[in-house]
Amino acid sequence: MMTTPQAPLLTLESVTKRFGAIEALVDVDLTVNRHEVVALVGDNAAGKSTIARMIAGVYRPTEGTIRLDGQAITIASTQMAFHMGIATVFQELALCENLDVTSNIFLGRELKRRRILDEDEMTRQARDFLDRLGGRIPDVHSALYTLSAGQRQCVAIARTLVAEPRLVILDEPTASLSVTQTAEVLTHIEGLRELGLGVILISHNLTDVRAVADRIEVLRHGRNNGSFDGRDASYEEVIAAMTGATRLHRP
C-alpha cells in the first residue's frame, strides 16, 4: 500500500452503517494521526463500538470511505485488518487464564525456529513489549490467572505489538478496574502513543479520557456531535455534546 505524504493515519469520510432499517452510524467523519490518542465518547448506542468493529474488519460500511495513510481501503475481515496494521483490544479480553504471559502474547502467532517453538525469543520479545508499555509484570512466565485485572489488560495491549501495528483500538480498557489499575492502563496507552502509533480509545470515563486523550470526538445517535482538544475540554462541554445540549463543534 502506498502512503500519501502527510496524510492522516486513518480517515473515515461520511461513513454510514445500517443494520436493516436501523442506522447505527450516519455520515460519520473521524481522523486519527500518528502519535495521537483519539477518544470516542458518547452514551450507549451512540455508535462507538460500531466504529471500532468497522475499523477492525468485523463490519463493513454501508456508505462512505475509510482511508489508511491516505489510500481508500476495504477492510473485508479481521484478518485483513491485522495485515493492514490495525489491532483491536475488545472489552472481552481474548486471553487464556491457564497460560503464562508470554504464551498469551504470542497466542496463535508463535515464533518458531526450525519448526520448534522459539521460547527464548518469545520470552525476550514479551519482556520487551511489556517494558515499552511500562508494564509492571515481573515474570513473563507467570500464569495469567495470578495477575491483576490491570496487568491482564497490559498483556492484551502488549499482544497487539506482535503484529507491529500502526493503529490500536481499545474498547473500554479501564472498565471495572481499580484506581491503581486504571492508572497503569493509562500509562500503557501513553506508551502506545510514544511508540508512534495512532490510538482510538473508547471509554465512558471522562476522567480517564481527559487524562490521556489528545482529542475527544463525541458521538450522539450515530452522528458526530462535537470535537474537542483533550487538554482543554471541560467536563461540561463534553457532557453537553453527549446529551445533545450543544450541537456539533469543531476546533
C-alpha positions, 0 to 999 in steps of 0.5 A: 500500500502506498502512503500519501505524504502527510496524510492522516493515519486513518480517515473515515469520510461520511461513513454510514452503517445500517443494520436493516432499517436501523442506522447505527452510524450516519455520515460519520467523519473521524481522523486519527494521526500518528502519535495521537490518542483519539477518544470516542465518547458518547452514551450507549448506542451512540455508535462507538463500538460500531466504529471500532468493529468497522475499523477492525474488519468485523463490519463493513460500511454501508456508505462512505470511505475509510482511508489508511495513510491516505489510500481508500481501503476495504477492510473485508475481515479481521484478518485483513485488518491485522495485515493492514496494521490495525489491532483491536483490544475488545472489552472481552479480553481474548486471553487464556487464564491457564497460560503464562504471559508470554504464551498469551502474547504470542497466542496463535502467532508463535515464533518458531525456529526450525519448526520448534517453538522459539521460547527464548525469543518469545520470552525476550520479545514479551519482556520487551513489549511489556517494558515499552508499555511500562508494564509492571509484570515481573515474570513473563512466565507467570500464569495469567490467572495470578495477575491483576485485572490491570496487568491482564489488560497490559498483556492484551495491549502488549499482544497487539505489538506482535503484529507491529501495528500502526493503529490500536483500538481499545474498547473500554480498557479501564472498565471495572478496574481499580484506581491503581489499575486504571492508572497503569492502563493509562500509562500503557496507552501513553506508551502506545502513543510514544511508540508512534502509533495512532490510538482510538480509545473508547471509554465512558470515563471522562476522567480517564479520557481527559487524562490521556486523550489528545482529542475527544470526538463525541458521538450522539445517535450515530452522528458526530456531535462535537470535537474537542482538544483533550487538554482543554475540554471541560467536563461540561462541554463534553457532557453537553455534546453527549446529551445533545445540549450543544450541537456539533463543534469543531476546533 
